[in-house]
Amino acid sequence: KKGTIPQLLWGAGGIYACYMYYGSLQEDVFRFKDADGGKFTYVWFLQILEAAANVLVSFTMLAITGFTRGIPHELFSVTGFTQVLSKWCTNSALKYGVSFPVATLAKSAKMIPVMIGS
């Protein structure tokens, strides 16, 4: 059975809603001040927690659905590393007061020169 346009819009809307909620939670972490006025500054610690959660969910899904043979692990490790680096850059921007939508737009703008040059 093929999907319909409303299903596509519902799915895309859900993805965007979850992403924006994730961004608001990220901002809350970096805007929080404790009783002494100190702010959260452990960007790498947060990054390790996110990566650990990703690994846990991934291995759980692999255990449920089964492993796929013939996947180029070297290429996936490069893309995984760049994703972790990108998240670290976003979290570092949040640490210095940049809002999540602005940080996301800045990361997305890196594609503009590629699209112009292609």
Residue pairs with C-beta under 8 A, 6 or more apart in sequence:
23 100
23 101
23 104
24 100
26 90
26 91
26 94
26 100
27 94
27 99
27 100
29 40
29 46
29 94
30 39
30 40
30 91
30 94
30 95
31 39
32 39
32 40
33 39
39 95
40 46
40 95
41 95
43 88
43 91
43 92
43 95
44 88
46 91
47 84
47 87
47 88
47 91
50 87
51 84
86 107
89 103
89 107
90 100
90 103
90 104
90 107
93 102
93 103
93 106
94 100
94 103
98 106
